[in-house]
């Protein structure tokens, strides 16, 4: 049927949700044994977990990456400083050297 729109909300019938409870001692015992077995498995899995090895590998990689980042930043700062000095000494010809330095830096980053 076609329902007409209204401005007020019409009352809805109350819903009755009845879920019968049934206690099964065997089922409860099985659930408890499964939970205990999972807890024991998790406890032994924590001892032999690869999570610690993964964290160590990430930590080593981040240290190595930090060293290479520091070196590349130092090279960039020294190069930029030298280009600025050369620009004040020689003028626009030094800007071409700056372009070459930028292209070299981009090539270095892409190559990684």
ChimeraX attribute file (.defattr): number of C-alpha atoms within 10 A of each C-alpha:
attribute: neighborCount
match mode: 1-to-1
recipient: residues
	/A:1	3
	/A:2	4
	/A:3	5
	/A:4	5
	/A:5	7
	/A:6	7
	/A:7	5
	/A:8	6
	/A:9	7
	/A:10	7
	/A:11	6
	/A:12	6
	/A:13	6
	/A:14	6
	/A:15	6
	/A:16	6
	/A:17	6
	/A:18	6
	/A:19	6
	/A:20	5
	/A:21	6
	/A:22	6
	/A:23	7
	/A:24	8
	/A:25	9
	/A:26	9
	/A:27	10
	/A:28	11
	/A:29	11
	/A:30	11
	/A:31	12
	/A:32	12
	/A:33	12
	/A:34	12
	/A:35	12
	/A:36	12
	/A:37	12
	/A:38	12
	/A:39	12
	/A:40	12
	/A:41	11
	/A:42	13
	/A:43	12
	/A:44	11
	/A:45	11
	/A:46	12
	/A:47	10
	/A:48	11
	/A:49	12
	/A:50	11
	/A:51	11
	/A:52	12
	/A:53	11
	/A:54	11
	/A:55	11
	/A:56	12
	/A:57	12
	/A:58	12
	/A:59	12
	/A:60	12
	/A:61	11
	/A:62	12
	/A:63	12
	/A:64	11
	/A:65	12
	/A:66	12
	/A:67	11
	/A:68	12
	/A:69	12
	/A:70	11
	/A:71	12
	/A:72	15
	/A:73	12
	/A:74	12
	/A:75	13
	/A:76	15
	/A:77	12
	/A:78	12
	/A:79	16
	/A:80	16
	/A:81	12
	/A:82	14
	/A:83	21
	/A:84	16
	/A:85	13
	/A:86	17
	/A:87	17
	/A:88	10
	/A:89	11
	/A:90	12
	/A:91	11
	/A:92	12
	/A:93	12
	/A:94	18
	/A:95	15
	/A:96	12
	/A:97	17
	/A:98	19
	/A:99	12
	/A:100	12
	/A:101	16
	/A:102	15
	/A:103	12
	/A:104	12
	/A:105	15
	/A:106	11
	/A:107	11
	/A:108	11
	/A:109	10
	/A:110	8
	/A:111	7
	/A:112	5
